[in-house]
Amino acid sequence: MSKSNSFFHNLIKPFKFSSSREGQNEDDIQNIAAQEQKIFPYETLVAATKNFHILNKLGEGGFGPVFKGKLNDGREIAVKKLSHRSSQGKTQFINEAKLLARVQHRNVVNLFGYCIHGSEKLLVYEYVPRESLDKLIFKSKKREEVDWKRRYEIIIGVARGLLYLHEDSHNCIIHRDIKASNILLDEKWVPKIADFGLARLFPENQTHVNTRVAGTNGYLAPEYLMHGHLSVKADVFSYGVLVLELISGQRNSSFDMDVNAQNLLDWAYKLYKKGRALEMVDPTLASSLVSEQAEMCIKLGLLCTQGDPQQRPTMGRVVVILSRKPGHMEEPARPGAPGSRYRRMPRRPFAMSSSGDVDDSDSHTSEFSTNYGTNTNSDTPTTSSNATAQVDHRGKRPMQV
């Protein structure tokens, strides 16, 4: 058995796969391990993080603590260390290792490798020095640092990263949790899509798959939230929300700018239809705004958040639109329009767990956020099951009952 094959054999052996699908996951990971040489000796990570010193700790989530380190070759790294108590972390570890092993793109966070040492299991990423996007654009004193030029480049960069995941990577990958806290910024303000704990490989030649709901309140596409219909268009919807948040500096999940608007998307649409779309722009952008670009991005954000997934553009189409001078685009309808089949409440109740404990790779929460640390804002990843749920409307965090 090769070194990498042996590594993953030992890694997944204690996880006790209990279904044929999970068994297939084991085979897939071993096949990837046979081709990829991304194993770090534990001693190397101990030295890089100064024995996981508290001063190098970047944060901690359901997965476990995250530490900053520096390798002998000068590369700065972020090391996610699996908590021994985290059942969710085991699932996320396998998911991220499997999906990111072959992913390489300027706008996707780079997984350098893995490590296993006794009961210790670690993921090693490139270190992205700036804060995550949510820490910069929502009620932050640093909002002015992210001027229009930078926000526009972030809109373009995230689109290119998603296009790569959907169409240009080895397999089609649906992220399932595109949001501001999962967009990291490097020293040159290049956006990088992070946290693939909820991501799914998408089968070829299928329009959608049915799966349990996992993601974050405020970013979930209606057909996915209500019916569990997952496709690349779910990521497109989340991207559209992110675009409108970037432009406005407002969270969709806690929007309160207009009592007559249900949420940020509704507010943006109403202003757009009145010919007053630029009124939604973050006031800190006043001196740097390129109005023509902003109007185009608002319209694009509305197109990406259409209630009918077939009416949303692909990420390929999005990138084409952004690469040209503002021109013709389809006219958007109201996002998730009332009366469409995607606005109906589901017949069967479901729970959105905030505990982070899960039983398979289709349903678990995500905790990769600012600089690989914890997620403490209201954008709480959620998962569904067949139980009933009680929602904490103050924190937007559904509670298991």
Secondary structure as UniProt FT lines:
FT   HELIX           3..12
FT   HELIX           13..15
FT   HELIX           20..35
FT   HELIX           42..48
FT   TURN            49..52
FT   HELIX           54..56
FT   STRAND          57..60
FT   STRAND          65..70
FT   TURN            72..73
FT   STRAND          76..81
FT   TURN            84..85
FT   HELIX           87..100
FT   TURN            101..102
FT   TURN            106..107
FT   STRAND          111..117
FT   TURN            118..119
FT   STRAND          120..126
FT   HELIX           134..137
FT   TURN            141..142
FT   HELIX           143..145
FT   HELIX           148..163
FT   HELIX           164..168
FT   STRAND          173..174
FT   HELIX           180..182
FT   STRAND          183..185
FT   TURN            187..188
FT   STRAND          191..193
FT   TURN            197..198
FT   STRAND          200..201
FT   TURN            204..205
FT   STRAND          209..210
FT   STRAND          214..216
FT   TURN            217..219
FT   HELIX           222..227
FT   STRAND          229..230
FT   HELIX           232..248
FT   TURN            253..254
FT   TURN            259..260
FT   HELIX           264..273
FT   TURN            274..275
FT   HELIX           277..280
FT   HELIX           283..285
FT   TURN            286..288
FT   HELIX           291..304
FT   HELIX           309..311
FT   HELIX           315..323
FT   TURN            338..339
FT   HELIX           341..343
FT   TURN            361..362
FT   HELIX           370..372
FT   STRAND          381..384
FT   STRAND          389..392
FT   TURN            393..396
FT   STRAND          397..400
//
